[in-house]
Amino acid sequence: MIIGIGVDVVDIARFERALVRTPTLKSRLFAEGEQLKDGQPMPLRSLAGRFAAKEALIKALGDSTGVQWHDMQVVSDPLGNPSFLLRDSTRTIAERRGISSFHLSMSHDAGIAIAYVIAES
């Protein structure tokens, strides 16, 4: 059964300006492993997609109270398919809502990143 749905859109240029204006923002939003791909810095468009994914996850949860950015990491399987690694407060919130799985889709094109999340019991 679907418990929640979330979608978020990020303007990549605006996201870049925020990262330049506030240099500590990247480390506040993303765990170290989320910032790298094959040992190299993650492309900006991919970071924007991950930010959109976290925002969409919050919407699918239904509330951001108690959610910590590092407690909802976007990870990829060996084929590059994205999913969430939930820890601590965010995992507890999902469990309390009866959520057993999340489906995540992300994309970016024409200066926009988008993410869609479905939370299921």
LOROFI-986300 format. One record per residue (C-alpha): residue number from 1; chain; x, z negated, y. Coordinates in nm, 4 decimals, always signed. Layout:
LOROFI-986300
  nr kette     east       up    north
 NUM     A        X        Z        Y
...
END
This chain:
LOROFI-986300
  nr kette     east       up    north
   1     A  +0.0000  +0.0000  +0.0000
   2     A  +0.1240  +0.0801  +0.3499
   3     A  +0.1819  -0.2349  +0.5565
   4     A  +0.3181  -0.0719  +0.8710
   5     A  +0.4389  +0.2515  +1.0288
   6     A  +0.6888  +0.2910  +1.3102
   7     A  +0.8299  +0.5845  +1.5016
   8     A  +1.0811  +0.5956  +1.7853
   9     A  +1.2375  +0.8698  +1.9972
  10     A  +1.5684  +0.8328  +2.1829
  11     A  +1.6976  +1.0564  +2.4610
  12     A  +2.0613  +1.0978  +2.3521
  13     A  +2.1983  +1.1496  +2.7066
  14     A  +2.0218  +0.8356  +2.8293
  15     A  +2.1521  +0.6431  +2.5272
  16     A  +2.5055  +0.7629  +2.6068
  17     A  +2.4722  +0.6476  +2.9690
  18     A  +2.3655  +0.3023  +2.8462
  19     A  +2.6694  +0.2811  +2.6165
  20     A  +2.9042  +0.3856  +2.8998
  21     A  +2.7419  +0.1472  +3.1500
  22     A  +2.7544  -0.1468  +2.9049
  23     A  +3.0637  -0.1161  +2.6827
  24     A  +2.9646  -0.4131  +2.4625
  25     A  +2.6250  -0.2603  +2.3797
  26     A  +2.7489  -0.0650  +2.0786
  27     A  +2.8834  -0.3745  +1.9041
  28     A  +2.5665  -0.5709  +1.9913
  29     A  +2.3389  -0.3042  +1.8395
  30     A  +2.5424  -0.1917  +1.5399
  31     A  +2.7431  -0.3617  +1.2679
  32     A  +3.0973  -0.2330  +1.2325
  33     A  +3.0083  -0.0298  +0.9223
  34     A  +2.7290  +0.1486  +1.1106
  35     A  +2.9696  +0.2638  +1.3800
  36     A  +3.1941  +0.4563  +1.1381
  37     A  +3.1528  +0.7528  +0.9077
  38     A  +3.4404  +0.8283  +0.6701
  39     A  +3.6634  +0.6048  +0.8828
  40     A  +3.5891  +0.7983  +1.2025
  41     A  +3.3642  +0.6946  +1.4933
  42     A  +3.0018  +0.7872  +1.4251
  43     A  +2.8845  +1.0815  +1.6413
  44     A  +2.6705  +0.9775  +1.9363
  45     A  +2.3668  +1.1667  +1.8044
  46     A  +2.3906  +0.9691  +1.4787
  47     A  +2.4154  +0.6368  +1.6618
  48     A  +2.1105  +0.7342  +1.8663
  49     A  +1.9276  +0.8101  +1.5413
  50     A  +2.0246  +0.4725  +1.3998
  51     A  +1.9031  +0.3007  +1.7153
  52     A  +1.5724  +0.4885  +1.6847
  53     A  +1.5538  +0.3781  +1.3202
  54     A  +1.5948  +0.0119  +1.4143
  55     A  +1.3289  +0.0408  +1.6842
  56     A  +1.0943  +0.2149  +1.4373
  57     A  +1.1603  -0.0602  +1.1823
  58     A  +1.0589  -0.3251  +1.4353
  59     A  +0.7344  -0.1340  +1.4952
  60     A  +0.6689  -0.1071  +1.1204
  61     A  +0.7282  -0.4837  +1.0883
  62     A  +0.4681  -0.5383  +1.3600
  63     A  +0.6713  -0.7871  +1.5656
  64     A  +1.0263  -0.8242  +1.6927
  65     A  +1.0257  -1.2052  +1.7066
  66     A  +1.3316  -1.3298  +1.5188
  67     A  +1.4727  -0.9848  +1.4454
  68     A  +1.8485  -0.9514  +1.4966
  69     A  +2.0160  -0.6104  +1.5406
  70     A  +2.2865  -0.6788  +1.2805
  71     A  +2.0270  -0.7987  +1.0280
  72     A  +1.8840  -0.4460  +0.9977
  73     A  +2.1627  -0.2065  +0.9150
  74     A  +2.1122  +0.1635  +0.8568
  75     A  +2.3108  +0.2728  +0.5523
  76     A  +2.3397  +0.6021  +0.3644
  77     A  +2.3588  +0.6699  -0.0078
  78     A  +2.6234  +0.9069  -0.1497
  79     A  +2.3969  +1.2042  -0.0723
  80     A  +2.3571  +1.0958  +0.2909
  81     A  +1.9985  +0.9711  +0.2555
  82     A  +1.9364  +0.6852  +0.5007
  83     A  +1.7876  +0.3473  +0.4196
  84     A  +1.7960  -0.0076  +0.5518
  85     A  +2.0065  -0.3006  +0.4447
  86     A  +1.8101  -0.6050  +0.5613
  87     A  +1.9660  -0.9476  +0.5877
  88     A  +1.8808  -1.2965  +0.7018
  89     A  +1.5984  -1.3154  +0.9587
  90     A  +1.4829  -0.9549  +0.9260
  91     A  +1.4688  -0.9708  +0.5459
  92     A  +1.2723  -1.2983  +0.5696
  93     A  +1.0215  -1.1417  +0.8105
  94     A  +0.9709  -0.8443  +0.5771
  95     A  +0.9227  -1.0733  +0.2774
  96     A  +0.6675  -1.2879  +0.4658
  97     A  +0.4676  -0.9740  +0.5487
  98     A  +0.4731  -0.8717  +0.1809
  99     A  +0.6923  -0.5676  +0.2420
 100     A  +0.8896  -0.4638  -0.0651
 101     A  +1.0249  -0.1265  +0.0477
 102     A  +1.0860  +0.0910  +0.3508
 103     A  +1.0979  +0.4677  +0.3799
 104     A  +1.3195  +0.6019  +0.6595
 105     A  +1.3543  +0.9518  +0.7996
 106     A  +1.5821  +1.0371  +1.0930
 107     A  +1.6608  +1.3586  +1.2767
 108     A  +1.8204  +1.4800  +1.5986
 109     A  +1.7967  +1.8065  +1.7902
 110     A  +1.7889  +1.9335  +2.1494
 111     A  +1.9131  +1.6061  +2.2947
 112     A  +1.6583  +1.3885  +2.1138
 113     A  +1.6935  +1.1565  +1.8137
 114     A  +1.3865  +1.0463  +1.6205
 115     A  +1.3201  +0.8048  +1.3351
 116     A  +1.0113  +0.7350  +1.1294
 117     A  +0.9645  +0.4264  +0.9091
 118     A  +0.6952  +0.3404  +0.6564
 119     A  +0.6776  -0.0181  +0.5254
 120     A  +0.5124  -0.0665  +0.1836
 121     A  +0.4079  -0.3588  -0.0306
END
